[in-house]
Amino acid sequence: MTDTIKARFGIGEIVQHNLFGYRGVIVDADAGFQGDEGWYNKNAPGNPSKSQPWYHLLVHGSVHHAYAAEINLVKDDTSDPVEHPELDYFFDTFIDGMYHRRRYSN
């Protein structure tokens, strides 16, 4: 039997990394760590559990992406938009402090 992992944050939510202080918008989530073992050992502060949700983020005010464990993220309460050059690729609107996914049609 497989355990269900419930993510605390959803696509389009703005969060803040509680160790590094950057803000970002969530563009994707993994049920558990999906990266390279070498990256994890070098870049995962405090070695958070690999079995918790991990999030792909666009980092505010930069061109960078981040991959962060749920335990290191908190909801950003500023309701301010994120500035990132790839926002339009993922989202088409920003309403009430949350981004809404771009809808593509065939």
C-alpha distances in whole Angstrom, upper triangle without the diagonal:
4,7,10,13,16,19,22,25,25,27,31,31,33,32,34,33,33,34,36,38,37,36,34,33,29,29,25,22,19,16,17,20,21,24,26,26,30,30,27,29,32,31,29,31,29,26,24,20,19,15,17,19,22,24,27,30,34,36,39,43,42,40,38,34,31,28,27,24,23,25,28,29,30,31,35,37,40,40,41,41,39,42,40,42,38,38,39,37,34,35,38,39,39,39,39,38,35,35,34,32,35,34,35,37,37
4,6,9,13,16,19,21,22,23,27,27,29,28,30,29,30,31,33,34,34,33,31,29,25,25,21,18,15,12,13,16,17,21,23,23,27,26,24,26,29,28,25,27,26,23,21,17,16,12,14,15,18,21,23,27,30,32,35,39,38,37,34,30,28,24,23,20,20,21,25,25,27,28,31,34,37,36,38,37,36,38,37,38,35,34,36,33,30,32,35,36,35,36,36,34,31,31,30,29,31,31,32,34,35
4,6,10,13,16,18,19,22,25,25,27,26,27,26,27,28,30,31,31,30,28,27,23,24,20,17,14,11,12,15,17,20,23,23,26,26,23,25,28,27,24,25,24,22,19,15,14,10,11,13,16,19,22,25,29,31,33,37,36,35,32,29,26,23,21,18,17,18,22,22,24,25,29,31,34,33,35,35,34,36,35,37,34,33,35,33,29,31,34,34,34,34,33,32,29,29,29,28,31,31,32,34,35
4,6,10,13,15,16,18,22,21,24,23,25,24,25,27,29,29,29,28,26,24,20,21,18,14,12,9,11,15,16,20,23,23,27,26,23,26,28,26,23,25,24,22,18,15,14,11,10,11,14,17,20,23,26,28,31,34,34,33,30,27,24,21,20,17,15,17,20,20,21,22,26,28,31,30,32,31,31,33,32,34,31,30,32,30,26,27,30,30,30,30,30,28,25,26,25,24,27,28,29,31,33
4,6,10,12,13,16,19,18,20,19,21,21,22,23,25,26,25,24,22,21,17,18,15,11,10,6,8,12,14,18,21,21,24,23,20,23,25,23,20,22,21,19,15,13,12,8,7,7,11,13,17,19,23,25,27,31,30,30,27,23,21,18,16,13,11,13,17,16,18,19,22,24,28,27,29,28,27,30,29,31,28,27,29,27,24,25,28,28,27,28,27,25,23,23,23,22,26,26,28,30,32
4,6,9,10,13,16,15,18,17,19,19,20,22,24,24,24,22,20,18,15,16,14,11,10,8,11,14,16,19,23,23,26,24,22,25,26,24,21,22,22,20,16,14,14,11,9,8,11,13,16,18,21,23,25,29,29,29,26,23,20,18,16,13,11,13,16,15,16,16,19,21,24,24,26,26,25,28,27,30,27,25,27,26,22,23,26,25,24,24,24,22,20,20,20,20,24,24,27,29,31
4,6,7,10,13,12,14,13,16,16,17,19,21,21,20,18,16,15,12,13,11,8,9,8,10,13,15,18,21,22,25,22,20,23,24,21,19,20,20,19,15,14,13,11,8,6,9,9,13,14,18,20,22,25,25,25,23,19,17,14,13,11,8,11,13,12,12,13,16,18,21,21,23,22,21,24,24,26,23,22,24,23,19,20,23,23,21,22,21,19,17,17,18,18,21,22,25,27,30
4,7,11,12,10,12,11,13,14,15,18,19,19,18,16,15,14,11,14,13,10,12,11,13,15,18,20,23,24,26,24,21,24,25,22,19,20,20,19,16,15,15,14,10,8,10,10,14,14,18,19,20,24,25,25,23,20,17,15,13,11,8,10,12,10,9,9,13,15,18,18,20,20,20,23,23,26,24,22,24,24,20,20,23,22,20,20,19,17,15,16,17,18,22,23,26,29,32
4,7,9,7,9,8,11,13,15,17,18,17,16,14,12,10,8,11,10,9,11,12,14,16,17,19,23,24,26,23,21,24,25,21,19,20,21,20,17,17,17,16,12,9,10,9,11,11,14,16,17,21,22,22,20,17,15,14,12,11,8,11,12,9,9,8,11,13,16,15,17,17,16,19,19,22,20,18,20,20,16,16,19,18,16,17,16,14,11,13,14,15,18,20,23,26,29
4,6,6,9,10,14,15,17,20,20,19,18,15,12,9,7,8,8,8,11,12,15,17,18,20,23,25,27,24,23,26,26,23,21,22,24,23,20,19,19,17,14,11,11,9,11,11,14,16,17,21,21,21,20,17,15,14,14,13,11,14,15,12,12,11,13,15,17,15,17,16,16,19,18,21,18,16,18,17,13,13,16,15,14,15,15,13,10,10,10,11,15,16,19,22,25
4,6,9,11,14,16,19,21,21,20,17,14,11,8,5,5,6,8,11,13,16,17,17,19,23,25,27,23,23,26,26,23,21,23,25,24,21,21,20,19,16,13,12,9,9,9,11,14,15,19,19,19,17,14,14,14,14,15,13,17,17,14,14,12,14,16,17,15,16,14,14,16,15,17,15,12,14,13,10,10,13,13,12,14,14,12,9,8,8,8,11,13,16,19,22
4,7,9,13,15,18,21,20,18,16,13,10,6,5,6,9,11,15,17,19,20,20,22,25,27,29,25,25,28,27,24,23,24,26,26,23,23,23,22,19,15,15,11,11,9,10,13,13,16,17,17,17,14,14,15,15,16,15,18,17,14,14,12,12,14,14,12,13,11,10,13,13,15,13,10,12,12,9,8,10,10,9,10,11,9,6,4,6,7,10,13,16,20,23
4,6,10,13,15,18,18,16,14,11,8,6,6,8,10,11,15,17,19,20,21,22,25,27,28,25,24,27,27,23,21,22,24,24,21,22,22,21,18,15,14,11,11,10,11,12,13,16,18,18,17,15,14,15,14,15,13,16,15,11,10,8,8,10,12,10,11,10,10,14,14,17,15,13,15,16,12,11,14,12,10,11,11,8,5,7,9,11,14,17,20,23,26
4,7,10,13,16,15,13,11,7,6,4,6,10,12,13,17,19,20,20,21,22,25,27,28,24,23,26,25,21,20,21,23,23,21,22,22,22,19,16,14,11,12,9,10,10,10,13,15,16,15,14,13,14,13,15,13,15,13,10,9,6,6,8,9,8,9,8,8,11,12,16,15,12,15,16,14,13,15,13,11,12,11,8,7,8,11,13,16,19,22,26,29
4,7,9,12,12,10,9,6,6,6,7,11,13,13,16,18,18,18,20,21,24,25,25,22,21,23,22,19,17,17,19,20,17,19,20,20,17,14,13,10,11,9,10,10,10,14,15,17,15,13,12,12,11,12,10,12,10,6,6,4,5,8,10,10,11,11,10,13,14,18,17,15,18,19,16,16,19,17,15,15,14,11,10,12,15,16,19,23,25,29,32
4,6,9,8,6,6,4,6,9,10,14,15,15,18,19,19,19,21,21,23,24,24,21,20,22,21,17,16,15,17,18,16,19,20,21,17,15,14,12,13,10,11,9,10,13,14,16,15,13,11,12,10,12,11,11,8,6,5,6,6,9,10,12,12,13,11,14,15,19,18,17,21,21,19,19,21,20,17,18,17,13,14,15,18,20,23,26,28,32,35
4,6,6,5,6,6,8,11,12,15,16,15,17,18,18,17,19,18,21,21,21,18,16,18,17,13,12,11,13,15,13,16,17,19,16,14,12,11,12,10,12,10,11,14,15,17,14,13,10,10,8,9,9,9,6,5,6,9,9,13,14,16,16,16,14,16,16,20,20,19,22,23,21,21,24,23,21,22,21,17,17,18,21,22,25,28,30,34,36
4,6,6,8,9,12,14,15,18,19,18,19,20,19,19,21,21,23,23,23,20,18,19,18,15,13,11,12,14,13,16,18,19,16,16,14,14,16,14,16,14,15,17,18,20,17,16,13,14,10,11,10,9,6,6,7,10,10,13,15,17,17,18,17,19,20,23,23,22,26,26,24,24,27,26,23,24,23,19,19,21,24,25,28,31,34,37,40
4,6,9,11,13,16,17,20,20,19,20,21,20,18,21,20,21,21,20,17,16,16,15,12,11,8,10,13,12,16,17,20,17,17,15,15,16,15,17,14,16,18,18,20,17,16,13,13,11,11,12,10,7,8,10,13,14,17,18,20,20,21,19,20,21,24,24,24,28,28,26,27,30,29,26,27,26,22,22,24,27,27,30,33,35,39,41
4,6,9,11,15,16,19,20,19,21,22,21,19,21,20,21,21,20,17,16,17,15,12,11,10,12,15,15,18,19,21,19,18,16,15,15,13,14,11,13,14,14,16,14,14,11,12,11,12,14,13,9,10,12,14,14,17,17,19,19,19,16,18,18,21,21,21,25,26,24,25,28,27,25,26,25,21,22,22,26,26,29,32,34,38,40
4,7,10,13,15,18,20,20,22,23,22,21,23,22,24,24,24,20,19,20,19,15,15,13,15,18,17,20,21,23,20,19,17,16,16,13,14,11,11,13,14,16,14,14,12,14,12,14,14,14,10,9,10,12,11,13,13,16,15,16,14,15,16,20,21,20,24,25,23,23,26,25,22,23,22,18,19,20,24,25,27,31,33,37,39
4,7,10,13,15,17,18,20,22,22,20,22,21,23,24,23,19,19,21,19,15,15,14,17,19,18,21,21,23,20,19,16,14,13,10,10,7,7,9,10,13,11,11,10,12,11,14,14,15,11,10,11,12,10,13,13,15,13,13,11,12,13,16,17,16,20,21,20,20,23,22,19,21,20,17,17,17,21,22,24,28,30,33,36
4,7,10,13,15,16,19,21,21,20,22,21,24,25,25,21,21,23,21,17,17,17,19,21,19,22,22,23,20,18,15,13,12,9,9,6,6,9,10,13,11,11,10,12,12,14,14,15,12,9,10,9,7,11,10,11,10,10,8,10,11,15,15,14,17,19,17,17,19,18,16,17,17,13,13,14,17,19,21,24,27,30,33
4,7,9,12,13,16,19,19,19,19,19,22,24,24,20,20,23,21,17,17,18,20,21,19,21,21,22,19,16,14,10,9,6,5,4,5,9,10,11,10,9,8,10,10,13,13,15,12,10,11,10,9,12,12,12,11,9,7,9,9,12,12,11,14,15,13,13,16,16,14,16,16,12,11,11,14,15,17,21,23,27,29
4,6,9,11,15,17,19,18,19,19,22,25,25,21,21,24,23,19,19,20,22,22,20,22,21,22,19,15,13,9,8,5,5,7,8,11,12,13,12,10,10,11,12,14,13,16,14,11,12,10,10,12,13,11,11,9,7,9,9,12,11,9,12,13,10,10,13,13,11,13,14,10,9,8,11,12,14,17,20,23,26
4,6,8,11,14,15,15,16,17,20,22,23,20,19,23,22,19,18,19,21,21,18,19,18,18,16,12,10,6,6,5,7,9,11,15,15,14,13,10,9,10,10,12,11,14,13,11,12,11,11,15,15,14,14,12,11,13,12,14,12,10,13,13,10,11,14,14,13,15,16,13,10,9,11,11,14,16,19,22,25
4,7,11,14,15,15,15,16,19,22,23,20,20,23,23,20,19,21,24,23,20,21,19,19,17,13,11,8,6,6,7,11,13,16,15,14,13,10,10,10,12,14,14,17,16,14,16,15,15,18,19,17,17,14,12,14,12,13,10,9,11,10,7,9,13,14,14,16,17,15,12,10,10,9,11,14,15,19,21
4,7,10,12,12,12,14,17,20,22,18,18,22,22,19,18,20,22,21,18,18,16,16,14,10,9,6,5,7,10,13,16,19,18,17,15,11,11,10,11,12,12,16,16,14,16,16,17,20,21,20,20,18,16,17,15,17,14,13,15,13,10,12,16,17,17,19,20,18,14,13,13,11,13,15,17,20,22
4,7,9,10,10,12,16,18,20,17,16,20,21,18,16,19,20,18,16,15,13,12,10,7,6,4,6,9,12,15,18,21,20,19,17,13,12,9,10,10,10,13,14,13,15,15,17,20,22,21,22,20,18,20,18,20,17,16,19,17,14,15,19,20,19,21,22,19,16,15,15,14,17,18,20,23,25
4,5,7,7,10,14,16,18,16,14,18,19,17,15,18,19,17,14,13,10,10,9,6,5,6,8,12,15,18,21,24,23,21,19,15,13,10,10,10,10,14,15,14,17,18,20,23,25,24,25,23,22,23,22,23,20,20,22,20,17,19,22,23,23,25,25,23,20,19,19,17,20,21,22,25,26
4,7,9,12,15,16,19,18,16,19,21,19,16,19,19,16,14,11,9,7,6,5,7,9,12,15,18,21,24,27,26,25,22,18,16,13,12,10,10,13,15,15,17,18,21,24,27,26,27,26,24,26,25,27,24,23,25,23,20,22,25,26,26,27,27,24,22,21,21,20,22,23,25,27,29
4,6,9,12,13,16,15,12,15,17,16,13,16,16,13,11,8,5,5,5,5,6,9,12,15,19,21,24,27,26,25,21,18,15,11,11,9,10,12,14,15,18,20,22,26,28,28,29,27,25,27,25,27,24,24,27,25,22,24,28,28,28,29,29,26,24,23,24,22,25,26,27,30,31
4,6,9,9,12,11,9,12,14,12,10,14,14,11,10,8,5,6,7,7,6,9,11,14,18,19,23,25,24,23,19,16,13,9,9,8,10,12,13,15,18,20,23,26,28,28,28,27,25,26,24,26,23,24,26,24,22,24,28,29,28,30,30,27,25,24,25,23,26,27,28,31,32
4,7,9,12,10,10,13,15,13,12,16,17,14,13,12,8,10,11,10,8,10,11,14,17,19,23,26,24,22,19,15,13,10,11,11,13,16,16,17,21,23,25,28,30,29,30,28,25,26,24,25,22,23,25,23,21,23,27,29,28,30,31,28,26,24,25,23,25,26,26,29,30
4,7,9,7,7,10,12,11,11,14,16,13,13,13,10,12,13,12,10,11,11,14,17,18,22,24,22,20,17,14,12,9,11,11,15,17,16,18,21,23,25,29,30,30,30,28,25,25,23,24,21,23,25,23,21,24,28,30,29,32,32,29,27,25,26,24,26,27,28,30,31
4,5,5,6,9,10,10,11,15,16,13,14,14,11,14,16,16,13,15,14,17,19,21,24,26,23,22,18,16,14,12,13,14,18,19,19,21,24,26,28,32,33,33,33,31,28,28,25,26,24,26,28,25,24,28,31,33,33,35,36,33,30,29,30,28,29,31,31,33,34
4,5,5,6,9,10,10,14,14,11,13,13,10,14,16,16,14,17,17,20,22,23,26,28,26,24,21,18,16,13,14,14,18,19,19,21,25,27,29,33,34,35,34,33,30,30,28,29,27,29,31,29,28,31,34,36,35,37,38,34,32,31,32,31,32,34,34,37,37
4,5,5,6,8,10,13,15,12,14,15,13,17,18,19,16,18,18,20,22,22,26,27,24,23,20,18,16,14,15,16,20,20,19,22,26,28,30,33,34,35,34,33,30,30,27,28,27,29,31,29,28,31,35,36,36,38,39,35,33,32,33,32,33,35,35,38,39
4,6,5,6,8,11,13,11,13,14,12,16,17,17,14,15,14,16,18,18,22,23,21,19,16,14,12,10,12,13,17,18,16,19,22,25,26,30,31,31,31,29,26,26,24,25,23,25,28,26,25,28,32,33,32,35,35,32,30,29,30,29,30,32,33,36,37
4,5,5,5,9,10,8,9,10,9,13,14,14,12,14,14,16,19,19,22,24,22,21,18,15,12,10,10,11,14,15,14,17,20,23,25,28,30,31,30,29,26,27,25,26,25,26,29,27,26,28,32,33,32,34,34,31,29,28,30,29,31,33,33,36,37
4,6,6,9,10,7,10,12,11,15,16,17,15,17,18,20,22,21,25,26,24,24,20,18,15,13,13,13,17,17,16,19,22,26,27,31,32,33,33,32,29,29,27,29,28,29,32,31,29,32,36,36,35,37,37,34,32,32,33,32,34,36,37,40,41
4,6,8,10,9,12,14,14,18,18,19,16,17,17,18,20,19,23,24,22,21,17,16,14,13,13,14,18,17,16,19,22,25,26,30,31,32,31,30,27,27,25,27,26,28,31,29,28,31,35,35,34,36,36,33,31,31,33,32,34,36,37,40,41
4,6,9,9,11,13,13,16,16,16,13,14,14,15,17,16,19,21,19,18,15,13,10,9,9,11,15,15,13,15,19,22,22,26,27,28,27,26,23,24,22,24,23,24,28,26,25,28,31,32,30,33,33,29,28,27,29,28,30,33,34,37,39
4,6,5,7,10,10,13,13,13,11,13,14,15,17,16,20,22,20,20,16,14,11,9,8,8,12,11,10,13,16,19,21,24,26,27,27,26,23,24,23,25,24,25,28,27,25,27,31,31,30,32,31,28,26,26,28,28,30,33,34,37,39
4,5,7,11,12,15,14,15,13,15,16,16,19,17,20,22,21,22,18,16,13,12,9,9,12,11,9,12,15,19,20,23,25,27,27,26,24,25,24,27,26,27,30,29,27,29,33,33,31,32,32,28,27,27,30,30,32,35,36,40,42
4,6,9,12,14,14,16,14,16,18,19,22,21,23,25,24,25,22,20,16,14,12,10,13,10,10,13,16,20,22,25,27,29,29,29,27,28,27,30,29,30,33,32,30,32,35,35,33,34,33,30,29,30,32,32,35,37,39,42,44
4,7,8,11,12,14,13,15,17,19,22,21,24,26,25,25,21,19,16,13,11,9,12,11,11,14,18,21,23,26,28,30,30,30,27,29,28,30,29,29,33,31,29,31,35,35,33,35,34,30,29,30,31,31,34,36,37,40,42
4,6,9,8,10,10,13,15,17,20,20,23,26,25,25,21,19,15,12,9,7,9,7,8,12,15,18,21,24,26,27,28,28,26,28,27,29,28,28,31,30,27,29,33,33,31,32,31,28,26,27,29,28,31,33,35,38,40
4,5,6,9,10,13,16,18,22,22,25,28,27,27,23,20,17,14,11,8,9,9,11,14,17,20,22,26,28,29,30,30,27,30,28,31,29,29,32,30,28,29,33,33,32,33,32,29,27,28,29,28,31,33,35,38,39
4,6,8,8,12,14,17,21,22,25,28,26,26,22,19,16,12,11,8,10,11,12,15,18,21,23,27,29,29,30,29,27,29,27,29,27,27,30,28,26,28,32,32,31,32,32,29,27,27,28,27,29,31,32,35,36
4,7,9,12,15,18,22,23,26,30,29,28,24,21,18,14,13,9,10,11,14,15,18,20,24,27,29,30,31,30,28,30,29,31,28,28,31,29,26,28,31,32,31,32,31,29,26,27,27,26,29,30,32,34,36
4,6,10,13,16,20,21,24,27,26,26,23,19,16,13,10,7,7,8,11,12,15,17,20,23,26,26,27,27,25,27,26,29,26,26,28,27,24,25,29,29,28,28,28,25,23,23,24,24,27,28,30,33,34
4,7,10,13,17,18,21,24,24,23,20,17,14,11,9,6,6,9,11,11,13,15,18,21,23,23,24,24,22,24,23,25,23,22,25,23,20,22,25,25,24,25,25,22,20,20,21,20,23,25,26,29,31
4,7,10,14,15,18,21,20,20,17,13,10,7,5,4,6,9,10,10,13,15,17,20,22,22,23,22,20,22,20,22,20,20,22,21,18,20,24,24,23,24,24,21,19,19,20,19,22,24,25,28,30
4,6,10,12,15,18,17,17,14,10,8,6,5,6,7,11,10,9,12,13,15,18,20,19,20,18,16,18,17,19,16,16,19,17,15,16,20,20,19,21,21,18,16,15,17,16,18,21,22,26,28
4,7,10,13,16,15,13,11,7,6,5,7,9,11,14,13,12,14,15,16,19,20,19,19,17,14,16,14,15,13,13,16,14,12,14,18,19,18,21,21,18,16,14,16,14,17,19,20,24,26
4,6,9,12,11,11,9,5,5,6,8,11,12,14,13,11,13,13,13,17,17,16,16,14,11,12,10,13,11,11,14,13,11,13,16,17,16,18,19,16,14,12,14,14,16,19,21,24,26
4,6,9,8,8,6,5,6,9,11,14,15,18,15,13,15,15,14,17,17,16,14,12,8,9,7,9,8,8,11,11,10,11,15,15,15,18,19,15,14,12,14,14,15,19,20,24,26
4,6,6,7,6,6,7,10,11,15,15,17,14,13,14,14,13,16,15,15,13,11,8,8,7,10,10,10,14,14,13,14,17,18,16,19,19,16,15,14,17,17,18,22,24,27,30
4,6,8,8,9,10,14,14,18,18,20,16,14,15,14,12,14,13,13,10,9,5,5,6,10,11,10,14,15,14,14,17,16,14,17,17,14,14,13,17,17,19,23,24,28,31
4,7,9,11,13,16,17,21,21,23,20,18,18,18,15,17,15,15,12,10,7,5,6,9,11,11,15,16,16,17,18,18,16,19,20,17,17,16,19,20,21,25,26,30,32
4,5,9,11,15,16,20,21,23,20,18,20,19,17,20,18,18,15,13,10,7,6,8,10,11,15,15,16,17,19,20,18,22,23,19,19,17,20,20,21,25,26,29,31
4,7,10,14,16,20,22,24,21,20,21,21,19,22,21,21,18,15,11,9,6,6,8,10,13,13,14,16,18,20,19,23,24,21,20,18,20,19,19,23,23,27,29
4,7,10,13,17,19,20,18,17,19,19,18,22,21,21,18,16,12,11,8,9,10,12,15,14,15,17,20,21,20,23,24,21,20,18,20,19,20,24,24,28,29
4,7,10,14,16,18,15,15,17,18,17,21,20,20,19,16,13,12,9,11,10,11,15,14,13,15,19,20,19,22,23,20,18,16,18,17,19,22,22,26,28
4,6,10,12,14,12,12,15,16,16,20,20,20,19,17,14,14,12,14,13,14,17,16,15,17,21,22,21,23,24,20,18,17,19,19,20,23,24,28,30
4,7,10,12,10,11,14,16,17,20,21,22,21,19,16,17,16,17,16,16,20,18,16,19,22,23,22,24,25,21,19,18,20,19,21,24,25,28,30
4,6,8,7,7,11,13,15,18,20,21,21,20,17,19,17,20,18,18,22,21,18,20,24,24,22,24,24,21,19,19,21,20,23,26,27,30,32
4,5,6,7,11,13,16,19,21,22,22,22,20,22,21,23,22,21,25,23,21,22,26,26,24,26,25,22,20,20,22,22,25,27,29,32,34
4,5,5,8,11,13,17,19,20,21,21,19,22,21,24,22,21,24,24,21,22,25,25,23,24,23,20,18,19,21,21,24,26,28,32,34
4,6,8,11,14,17,20,21,22,23,21,24,24,27,25,24,28,27,24,25,28,28,25,26,25,22,21,22,24,24,28,30,32,35,38
4,7,10,12,16,18,19,20,20,19,21,21,24,23,22,26,26,23,24,27,26,24,25,24,20,20,21,23,24,27,30,32,35,38
4,7,9,12,15,16,17,17,16,18,19,22,21,20,23,23,20,21,24,23,21,21,20,17,16,17,20,21,24,27,29,33,35
4,6,9,12,13,15,16,15,19,19,23,22,20,24,24,21,21,24,22,19,20,18,15,14,17,19,21,24,27,30,33,36
4,6,9,10,12,13,13,17,18,22,21,19,22,23,20,19,21,19,16,16,14,11,11,14,16,19,22,25,28,31,34
4,6,7,9,10,11,14,16,20,20,17,20,22,19,18,20,18,14,15,12,9,10,13,16,19,22,25,28,31,34
4,6,8,11,13,16,19,22,22,19,22,24,21,20,21,18,15,14,11,8,11,14,17,20,23,26,29,33,36
4,5,9,11,14,17,20,21,18,21,23,21,19,20,17,13,13,11,8,11,14,17,20,23,26,29,33,36
4,7,9,13,16,19,19,16,18,21,18,16,17,14,10,9,7,4,8,10,14,17,20,23,26,29,33
4,7,10,13,16,17,14,16,19,17,15,16,13,10,10,9,6,9,11,14,17,19,23,26,29,32
4,7,10,13,13,10,13,15,14,12,13,10,7,9,10,7,8,8,12,14,16,20,22,26,29
4,6,10,11,8,11,14,13,11,13,12,10,12,13,10,10,9,13,14,16,20,22,25,28
4,7,9,8,10,13,13,12,14,13,12,15,16,13,13,12,15,16,17,20,22,26,28
4,6,6,9,10,11,11,13,14,13,17,18,15,15,13,15,15,15,19,20,24,26
4,6,8,9,11,11,13,15,15,19,21,18,17,14,16,16,15,18,19,22,24
4,6,5,7,9,11,13,14,18,20,18,16,13,14,13,12,15,16,19,21
4,5,6,6,8,10,10,14,16,14,12,9,10,10,10,13,15,18,21
4,5,5,6,9,11,14,17,16,14,10,10,9,8,11,12,16,18
4,6,8,11,13,17,20,18,15,12,11,9,7,10,10,14,16
4,7,10,11,15,17,16,13,9,8,6,6,9,10,14,16
4,6,8,11,14,13,10,6,5,4,4,8,11,14,17
4,7,10,14,13,11,8,6,6,5,8,10,14,17
4,6,10,10,8,6,5,7,8,11,14,17,20
4,7,7,6,4,6,9,11,14,17,20,24
4,6,5,6,8,11,13,15,19,22,25
4,6,8,10,14,16,19,22,25,29
4,7,10,13,16,19,22,25,29
4,7,10,13,16,19,22,26
4,7,9,12,16,19,22
4,7,9,13,16,19
4,6,9,13,16
4,6,10,13
4,7,10
4,7
4
